[in-house]
Amino acid sequence: MTEKYTAAQWAEIEGGHEVTPNKEESYSFLRDLHESRMTKDNGSSQKLTYSDCSERLYLMLLVLETMRRYPEYTTTVKSYASKTKGFELYKFYRIMGTDLYNLIYFIVGDDSAQKKLKDPESAVKLKKTTKLPIRDLNRYINELSQGKQSTLVTSLFIK
């Protein structure tokens, strides 16, 4: 079996120096990144409270915003945002929808959406006092899907 050397390692060999060992990249065993699907079916939503959904939505948006700033993740962010957009009214639970889509659905959907959560009565009450800027959120997700620099980040994350 022949060993594979980088150009720098070949230069070291040719120059009579000790060969620098290859550095293994962190998480090099990962080839694809897929979401865990915490909202994969109606039963899984019964483990989430309205507050859980709100917190997870916020965290997912922060993660997407952070990942968007690293060139090696822009394709992943664009792909995920593209899978999320398209059903911007959030009227229905979508088994094949992304967790981001379904979390937004649980937060802004009609009362039947909140009835699928762990504490439905509390969820309906919280929904009445929660204001989520859907138009801005949809525009932000659309900008992510196109790889554009968002002008809406501060209006979404800072109130």
TIFIFI-278781 format. One record per residue (C-alpha): residue number from 1; x, y, z. Coordinates in steps of 0.02 Angstrom, whole numbers. Each point is the difference from the previous one (the first is absolute). Example, Ala and Ser with C-alpha at 12.3 -4.5 7.8 and 13.67 -1.06 7.14 Angstrom:
2
<1; <615; -225; 390>>,
<2; <69; 172; -33>>,
This chain:
159
<1; <0; 0; 0>>,
<2; <71; 168; -48>>,
<3; <-13; 149; 112>>,
<4; <-73; 164; -62>>,
<5; <101; 157; 31>>,
<6; <-45; 182; -21>>,
<7; <107; 115; -107>>,
<8; <77; 73; 158>>,
<9; <42; -174; 64>>,
<10; <83; -44; -167>>,
<11; <103; 157; 13>>,
<12; <55; -52; 175>>,
<13; <47; -175; -63>>,
<14; <97; 70; -149>>,
<15; <89; 123; 114>>,
<16; <52; -138; 119>>,
<17; <-109; 63; 143>>,
<18; <-113; -96; 116>>,
<19; <-176; -18; -71>>,
<20; <-134; 98; 93>>,
<21; <-146; -117; 38>>,
<22; <-170; 37; -75>>,
<23; <-116; 96; 115>>,
<24; <-171; -77; 9>>,
<25; <-139; 127; -18>>,
<26; <-126; 13; 141>>,
<27; <-158; -96; -39>>,
<28; <73; -62; -164>>,
<29; <-110; -155; 18>>,
<30; <-152; 109; -35>>,
<31; <-41; 13; -183>>,
<32; <-178; 65; 7>>,
<33; <-94; 102; 126>>,
<34; <-184; -38; 28>>,
<35; <-119; 68; 129>>,
<36; <-57; -111; 142>>,
<37; <-184; 30; -36>>,
<38; <-70; 44; 170>>,
<39; <-170; 30; -85>>,
<40; <-3; -156; -108>>,
<41; <-179; -47; 45>>,
<42; <-148; 63; 98>>,
<43; <48; -106; 151>>,
<44; <171; 81; 18>>,
<45; <-79; 172; 14>>,
<46; <-91; -53; 158>>,
<47; <169; 4; 89>>,
<48; <23; 185; -41>>,
<49; <-76; 148; 90>>,
<50; <-35; 166; -86>>,
<51; <153; 72; 88>>,
<52; <106; -146; -62>>,
<53; <-54; 38; -178>>,
<54; <39; 185; 19>>,
<55; <171; -33; 75>>,
<56; <45; -130; -131>>,
<57; <-56; 115; -140>>,
<58; <111; 138; 67>>,
<59; <148; -118; 20>>,
<60; <-22; -71; -175>>,
<61; <-1; 174; -74>>,
<62; <157; 45; 96>>,
<63; <86; -159; -59>>,
<64; <-49; 34; -181>>,
<65; <61; 179; 14>>,
<66; <165; -59; 73>>,
<67; <24; -137; -129>>,
<68; <-41; 121; -141>>,
<69; <157; 97; 43>>,
<70; <116; -148; -34>>,
<71; <28; -36; -185>>,
<72; <7; -189; 24>>,
<73; <-179; 2; 68>>,
<74; <-85; 121; -119>>,
<75; <-64; -140; -112>>,
<76; <-73; -91; 151>>,
<77; <-87; 158; 61>>,
<78; <-68; 40; -173>>,
<79; <-66; -177; -20>>,
<80; <-83; -4; 171>>,
<81; <-80; 171; -25>>,
<82; <-63; -54; -172>>,
<83; <-83; -153; 78>>,
<84; <-81; 112; 130>>,
<85; <-72; 134; -113>>,
<86; <-144; -22; -118>>,
<87; <-141; -25; 125>>,
<88; <11; 171; 79>>,
<89; <-172; 5; 80>>,
<90; <37; -141; 124>>,
<91; <-179; -62; -4>>,
<92; <39; -187; 3>>,
<93; <116; -119; 88>>,
<94; <117; -76; -129>>,
<95; <78; -169; 37>>,
<96; <127; 29; -137>>,
<97; <26; 181; 51>>,
<98; <158; 55; 89>>,
<99; <2; 18; 187>>,
<100; <16; 188; -27>>,
<101; <-162; 2; -100>>,
<102; <-93; -107; 126>>,
<103; <60; 102; 149>>,
<104; <-64; 158; -84>>,
<105; <-164; -92; -33>>,
<106; <-18; -45; 184>>,
<107; <33; 181; 50>>,
<108; <-110; 93; -126>>,
<109; <-120; -132; -66>>,
<110; <-183; -1; 49>>,
<111; <-57; -71; 168>>,
<112; <7; -177; -69>>,
<113; <189; 21; -16>>,
<114; <19; 38; 185>>,
<115; <-116; -144; 45>>,
<116; <134; -119; -67>>,
<117; <124; 60; 132>>,
<118; <33; -63; 176>>,
<119; <-106; 129; 93>>,
<120; <-132; 60; -126>>,
<121; <-93; 120; 114>>,
<122; <158; 90; 50>>,
<123; <59; 2; -181>>,
<124; <-160; 85; -60>>,
<125; <19; 133; 137>>,
<126; <183; 30; -41>>,
<127; <-38; 14; -185>>,
<128; <-117; 146; 35>>,
<129; <144; 97; 80>>,
<130; <137; -51; -123>>,
<131; <40; 107; -150>>,
<132; <107; -84; -132>>,
<133; <38; 111; -152>>,
<134; <-49; -130; -130>>,
<135; <27; 113; -151>>,
<136; <176; 44; 57>>,
<137; <36; -180; 46>>,
<138; <-56; -62; -171>>,
<139; <106; 133; -85>>,
<140; <149; -51; 106>>,
<141; <-21; -185; -42>>,
<142; <-17; 46; -184>>,
<143; <161; 102; 8>>,
<144; <89; -147; 83>>,
<145; <-60; -116; -139>>,
<146; <73; 117; -130>>,
<147; <164; 25; 93>>,
<148; <-31; 187; 17>>,
<149; <64; 106; 142>>,
<150; <-150; 35; 108>>,
<151; <-50; 175; 48>>,
<152; <-128; -68; 123>>,
<153; <112; -84; 126>>,
<154; <-10; 135; 132>>,
<155; <-188; 21; -17>>,
<156; <-23; -188; 27>>,
<157; <122; -29; 142>>,
<158; <-2; 162; 98>>,
<159; <-159; 77; 69>>,
